[in-house]
Amino acid sequence: MAKCIEKKFFQTEWQGVGFDNLHVKLSKSEMPTREFYDKFYINFFNKYKRYSDLPDSWLSVKKNTAISIYNTFSGKKEILSFGCGIGFVESVIADLQEDLLIDAFDFSEISSKWIKHSSKVKCINNLSEDKKYDIIYLCQVFYAIPGDECVNILKSLSTKLKAGGLIVLIDTSIIPSENGSNKMLDFIYKMKNTFDFIFTDSIIFKNIFDFGKKKQLWGWQRSNYKTSEFVSKAGLNLYKQFPSDNQSFTLITKSKI
Ligand SMILES: C[S@@+](CC[C@H](N)C(=O)[O-])C[C@H]1O[C@@H](n2cnc3c(N)ncnc32)[C@H](O)[C@@H]1O
């Protein structure tokens, strides 16, 4: 299987909140704007009133992911979550260590409605010029950064790291075994990708398959190799890549450890 893979994917809803009710123009070529996310979160908070209203399966995966993220901290205290969304992961992490200070950043000002009441999590919509962190993590966010911005975002986040600090990316690799699945699944996915390339991705078939569907470009599924390319182009050091909680973790440092 070619290792350096990147493939667009699309979404029509999240947690049962359909995008066609948001009164924003959906796009199959442009990523969602801040306005899109703000409108999405308004509808989301109309539907759900607290974390426990969300499906148990989602809460369980996120809880395990939060613990795995916390395990990369090694006792460090000053943390930035970039793209925190509704802040459930941060709420779990905040309970794991007494003296943690988490800055939770999202470009949507609406998403923090529940987490902003936590005493250990500070919600921010702008990154401070001079504040530096021990750990900066992006949980299911890097996939939403277009390829031509990935290098710049890594470079810019690395300037906010303290000496010895770590950037942690948590995403779902396009290659199942990189998320910890059985290697056999890689073969099945390769077949599916070939099918998609010939049929659903080709212009003629795309128009047939997509007819009437209101889809939003949601991001890029990437292989670990593709992610590691961004890391080296940003002049950073790929410290480790490993599967956990059915996702792939990429640990990045400024210089070799
Ligand atoms: C899939 S959610 C992930 C939320 C959370 N980290 C989690 O794992 O549950 C992605 C979040 O990233 C935010 N986001 C997307 N692109 C962003 C960007 N360029 N800058 C800041 N936040 C962004 C969105 O507003 C959204 O809340």
The ligand as an SDF file (V2000), in Angstrom:
LIG
                    3D

 27 29  0  0  0  0  0  0  0  0999 V2000
  -14.0940   17.3880   15.7510 C   0  0  0  0  0  0  0  0  0  0  0  0
  -14.0340   18.7510   16.8230 S   0  0  0  0  0  0  0  0  0  0  0  0
  -12.9490   18.0900   18.0390 C   0  0  0  0  0  0  0  0  0  0  0  0
  -13.2520   18.6370   19.3850 C   0  0  0  0  0  0  0  0  0  0  0  0
  -12.4620   18.0210   20.5390 C   0  0  0  0  0  0  0  0  0  0  0  0
  -11.0400   18.2530   20.4120 N   0  0  0  0  0  0  0  0  0  0  0  0
  -12.7590   16.5600   20.7060 C   0  0  0  0  0  0  0  0  0  0  0  0
  -11.8790   15.7370   20.4670 O   0  0  0  0  0  0  0  0  0  0  0  0
  -13.8740   16.2210   21.0840 O   0  0  0  0  0  0  0  0  0  0  0  0
  -13.0270   19.9150   15.9690 C   0  0  0  0  0  0  0  0  0  0  0  0
  -13.0250   21.2970   16.6390 C   0  0  0  0  0  0  0  0  0  0  0  0
  -11.9650   22.0610   16.0640 O   0  0  0  0  0  0  0  0  0  0  0  0
  -12.3870   23.3860   15.8470 C   0  0  0  0  0  0  0  0  0  0  0  0
  -11.5940   23.8710   14.7280 N   0  0  0  0  0  0  0  0  0  0  0  0
  -11.6030   23.4410   13.4500 C   0  0  0  0  0  0  0  0  0  0  0  0
  -10.7040   24.1150   12.7180 N   0  0  0  0  0  0  0  0  0  0  0  0
  -10.1030   24.9900   13.5790 C   0  0  0  0  0  0  0  0  0  0  0  0
   -9.0750   25.9610   13.4250 C   0  0  0  0  0  0  0  0  0  0  0  0
   -8.4940   26.1690   12.2510 N   0  0  0  0  0  0  0  0  0  0  0  0
   -8.7220   26.6910   14.5100 N   0  0  0  0  0  0  0  0  0  0  0  0
   -9.3100   26.4740   15.7010 C   0  0  0  0  0  0  0  0  0  0  0  0
  -10.2940   25.5680   15.9370 N   0  0  0  0  0  0  0  0  0  0  0  0
  -10.6690   24.8320   14.8630 C   0  0  0  0  0  0  0  0  0  0  0  0
  -13.8800   23.3180   15.5760 C   0  0  0  0  0  0  0  0  0  0  0  0
  -14.5460   24.5040   15.9690 O   0  0  0  0  0  0  0  0  0  0  0  0
  -14.3020   22.1020   16.4160 C   0  0  0  0  0  0  0  0  0  0  0  0
  -14.8130   22.5210   17.6560 O   0  0  0  0  0  0  0  0  0  0  0  0
  1  2  1  0
  2  3  1  0
  2 10  1  0
  3  4  1  0
  4  5  1  0
  5  6  1  0
  5  7  1  0
  7  8  2  0
  7  9  1  0
 10 11  1  0
 11 12  1  0
 11 26  1  0
 12 13  1  0
 13 14  1  0
 13 24  1  0
 14 15  1  0
 14 23  1  0
 15 16  2  0
 16 17  1  0
 17 18  1  0
 17 23  2  0
 18 19  1  0
 18 20  2  0
 20 21  1  0
 21 22  2  0
 22 23  1  0
 24 25  1  0
 24 26  1  0
 26 27  1  0
M  CHG  2   2   1   9  -1
M  END
$$$$
